[in-house]
Amino acid sequence: MRLIKVGQNESILEIDKAKSHEVLFSWDTPVAARIGNKFYRTQSPASKTSIAHINKYLGTAQATAITKEQSFFDSLVSII
């Protein structure tokens, strides 16, 4: 597991590189994730900056990203 700073107020928590499990943080909030070959995005980002971080992270996967409640992302990182 490692934390990768990818921009100002933007980091990725790499949970398992081999399985492609990671969580994107915008500021201090988990807002998107990749679990295997599926991408997830939060239903309600808090700011325009967070929206920009999510869109940049998802890239071409935006069309197939699954929208989830914020509690989904909070639970991903609470078990770590």
C-alpha positions in Angstrom: 0.0 0.0 0.0 1.2 3.5 -0.8 0.0 7.0 -1.1 0.8 8.7 -4.4 0.5 12.5 -4.7 -0.7 13.2 -8.3 -1.5 16.9 -8.0 -2.3 19.7 -5.7 -4.8 18.4 -3.1 -5.1 15.2 -5.1 -3.7 11.8 -4.1 -4.2 8.1 -5.0 -4.1 5.5 -2.3 -2.8 2.4 -4.0 -4.2 -0.5 -1.9 -3.1 -3.5 -4.1 -1.2 -2.7 -7.3 -1.4 -6.2 -8.7 -5.2 -6.3 -8.4 -5.6 -2.6 -9.5 -7.3 -1.6 -6.3 -6.9 2.2 -5.6 -8.9 5.1 -4.2 -8.7 8.8 -5.4 -8.7 11.4 -2.8 -9.6 15.0 -3.5 -8.4 17.2 -0.6 -9.0 14.7 2.3 -12.1 13.0 0.8 -12.2 9.7 -1.1 -14.2 10.5 -4.3 -13.4 7.8 -6.9 -11.9 4.3 -7.1 -10.8 1.6 -9.3 -11.4 -2.0 -8.2 -10.1 -4.4 -10.7 -11.4 -3.3 -14.1 -14.3 -1.3 -12.7 -14.3 2.4 -11.9 -16.5 4.2 -9.4 -17.3 7.9 -8.8 -19.0 9.6 -5.9 -22.6 10.8 -6.4 -22.0 14.2 -4.9 -18.5 15.8 -5.1 -18.1 18.7 -2.8 -16.5 21.2 -5.1 -15.6 22.1 -8.7 -12.0 21.1 -7.9 -13.1 17.6 -6.8 -15.2 17.2 -10.0 -12.1 18.2 -12.0 -10.0 15.6 -10.0 -12.5 12.9 -10.7 -12.8 13.6 -14.4 -9.0 13.6 -14.8 -8.7 10.4 -12.9 -11.4 8.6 -14.8 -10.3 9.8 -18.2 -11.9 7.6 -20.9 -13.6 5.4 -18.2 -16.0 8.3 -17.4 -18.7 6.7 -19.6 -18.6 3.4 -17.7 -17.9 4.6 -14.2 -20.5 3.5 -11.6 -21.9 6.2 -9.4 -22.0 5.4 -5.7 -23.0 7.1 -2.5 -20.2 8.8 -0.5 -20.6 6.1 2.1 -19.2 3.5 -0.4 -15.9 5.4 -0.6 -15.7 6.0 3.1 -16.2 2.3 3.8 -13.4 1.4 1.3 -10.8 3.4 3.3 -12.3 2.8 6.8 -11.3 -0.9 6.7 -7.7 -0.1 6.0 
